Amino acid sequence: MTSSAFSRRSRASSSLSDSFNVPPLERFRQAAISQSADDMSRVYAVDAVHEFPFTRPGVPSRLEGRDEIVNWIAAGWKASPLKYERYRTLAIYDTDHPETIVVEQEAIGTSTSTGEFALPNIVVLTARNGQIAHLRDYVNVLAAAAAMGRDI
């Protein structure tokens, strides 16, 4: 692998504040699991963009700037019955851009509405200076709605 902001081979065991050693993907996952807005804020660049190409009515397809992204995510944690407990990486693919990866993954957790769940998704993540600059989050909206016990 090229010298990018990502490391597949090593799983750093340092704290979230040690952003040099922990890839942005892992810091994002840990912040989501712990539901820490402070940690999530440190993951995103100030001018970051988070997009949801597949979404349902009432959910934004694009969030711009760290504050908008983190505020939306934190509000979702409060309103959602879903609690992520871990992520399962199915595959990570390099791209022609050394700071961009494509990740096939599942968010594993428990829903207060329906019990255990596994939400498949794909993310295209671009990092800059150890932070997420752009994230395209291809969420499986049908699986997410089912895990929440809702219809789309």
Secondary structure as UniProt FT lines:
FT   TURN            16..17
FT   TURN            19..21
FT   HELIX           24..34
FT   HELIX           37..43
FT   STRAND          44..51
FT   TURN            57..58
FT   STRAND          62..64
FT   HELIX           66..79
FT   STRAND          82..94
FT   TURN            98..99
FT   STRAND          100..111
FT   TURN            112..114
FT   STRAND          115..128
FT   TURN            129..130
FT   STRAND          131..139
FT   HELIX           141..148
//
